């Protein structure tokens, strides 16, 4: 089973890409747990909430791993939580660091922030996307996981992801 994680800073097309491949029969999708959690708490999140979000993300990943699909595609993973904790709070829960190292994907698809930022009630960093992108790339390199960078229009990104998925499921 191959795991691919679509990742990157806010509003760079991750969820749009995931939505576009949901229809493929041989692909299992794992959504971003944080969106559900943040919708439910109905208050500004705090550092302690990130721990709960990590547990939920792990549960989503475990459910996907139980599928019989050849390919799992995730809308973010624990790497996002690690980067966000360290960027916003200058610290990170040990669970996130430990579990991230045990749950490395086969490939990261790192979305470059060259598409316009779109407002969303859960987004908060329209001006830090490039700095965050660089943090993602540095962390992925440290983890020694293969990655590709997606740039360009939404259509161009979708074409590249569909080509990649076709290759991965035919192996």
C-alpha positions in Angstrom: 0.0 0.0 0.0 1.3 3.4 -0.9 0.6 6.6 1.1 0.8 10.0 -0.4 0.3 13.2 1.6 -0.8 16.4 0.0 0.7 19.2 2.2 1.7 22.8 2.3 0.7 26.1 3.8 -2.9 27.4 3.9 -4.9 28.0 0.8 -2.5 26.4 -1.7 -5.0 23.9 -3.2 -4.6 20.8 -1.0 -8.3 20.1 -0.3 -9.3 21.0 -3.9 -6.8 18.4 -5.1 -8.1 15.8 -2.7 -11.7 16.5 -3.7 -10.8 16.0 -7.4 -9.5 12.5 -6.9 -12.2 11.2 -4.5 -14.0 9.5 -7.3 -11.2 7.1 -8.2 -12.1 3.6 -7.1 -8.6 2.4 -6.3 -7.8 5.4 -4.0 -8.6 5.7 -0.3 -8.9 9.3 0.9 -8.0 10.7 4.3 -9.4 14.1 5.1 -7.9 16.8 7.4 -9.3 16.0 10.9 -8.5 19.6 12.1 -11.3 21.1 10.0 -13.9 18.9 11.7 -12.4 19.5 15.1 -12.2 23.3 14.7 -15.8 23.4 13.4 -17.0 21.6 16.5 -15.2 23.5 19.3 -16.8 26.9 18.3 -14.0 28.9 19.9 -10.5 29.9 19.1 -8.2 26.9 19.3 -5.3 26.6 21.8 -2.1 24.7 22.0 -3.7 21.9 23.9 -6.3 21.4 21.1 -3.5 20.5 18.7 -2.9 17.3 20.8 -6.6 16.3 20.3 -6.3 17.1 16.6 -3.3 14.9 16.3 -5.2 12.0 17.9 -8.1 12.5 15.5 -5.7 12.6 12.5 -4.0 9.4 13.6 -7.5 7.8 13.9 -8.3 8.9 10.3 -5.0 7.5 9.1 -5.5 4.2 10.8 -9.0 3.9 9.3 -7.5 4.5 5.8 -4.8 1.9 6.4 -7.4 -0.7 7.0 -8.8 -0.3 3.5 -7.9 -2.6 0.7 -7.0 0.2 -1.6 -3.6 0.3 -3.4 -3.2 4.0 -2.7 -4.0 6.3 0.3 -4.0 10.0 -0.4 -4.2 12.3 2.7 -5.1 15.9 3.0 -2.2 16.8 5.4 -0.8 14.7 8.2 1.1 15.1 11.4 3.8 17.1 9.7 1.3 20.0 9.4 0.6 19.9 13.1 4.3 19.8 13.9 5.0 22.9 11.7 2.0 24.7 13.0 2.9 24.1 16.7 6.4 25.2 16.2 5.5 28.2 14.1 2.7 29.5 16.3 3.7 28.3 19.8 7.4 27.7 19.5 7.0 24.1 20.9 5.4 20.8 19.8 3.7 17.9 21.6 6.0 14.9 21.9 3.3 12.6 20.6 3.2 14.5 17.3 7.0 14.2 16.8 7.1 10.6 17.8 4.1 9.5 15.7 5.2 11.5 12.7 8.5 9.6 12.6 6.6 6.3 12.7 4.0 7.3 10.1 6.1 8.6 7.2 4.4 8.5 3.8 5.9 7.2 0.6 5.6 10.6 -1.0 4.7 14.2 -0.1 3.0 16.4 -2.6 4.1 19.9 -1.5 1.8 22.6 -2.8 3.5 25.9 -3.6 1.6 29.1 -2.5 1.4 30.6 -6.0 -2.4 30.6 -6.2 -4.4 33.4 -4.6 -5.1 33.1 -0.9 -8.8 32.5 -0.3 -10.5 33.5 2.9 -11.8 30.7 5.2 -12.8 31.1 8.8 -10.1 28.6 9.8 -7.3 30.3 7.9 -5.2 32.9 9.6 -1.9 33.4 7.7 -2.3 35.0 4.3 1.1 36.7 4.5 3.2 33.9 5.8 2.6 31.3 3.1 6.0 31.4 1.5 7.8 31.2 4.9 5.6 28.3 5.8 6.3 26.6 2.5 10.0 26.8 3.2 9.5 25.2 6.6 7.5 22.4 5.0 10.3 21.7 2.5 13.0 21.8 5.2 11.1 19.4 7.4 10.4 17.0 4.5 14.1 17.0 3.6 15.0 16.3 7.3 12.5 13.4 7.3 14.2 12.0 4.1 10.9 11.4 2.4 10.5 11.8 -1.4 8.5 14.8 -2.5 7.4 16.8 -5.4 6.4 20.4 -5.5 3.2 21.4 -7.3 3.1 24.9 -8.8 0.9 26.7 -11.3 -2.8 26.9 -11.8 -5.4 24.6 -10.2 -5.9 22.9 -13.5 -2.2 22.3 -14.0 -1.9 20.9 -10.4 -4.9 18.6 -10.9 -3.4 17.2 -14.2 -0.1 16.5 -12.5 -1.8 14.8 -9.5 -4.0 12.6 -11.8 -0.9 11.6 -13.8 0.9 10.7 -10.6 -2.0 8.7 -9.3 -2.3 6.8 -12.5 1.3 5.8 -12.3 1.0 4.8 -8.6 -2.0 2.6 -9.0 -0.7 0.8 -12.1 2.5 -0.3 -10.3 
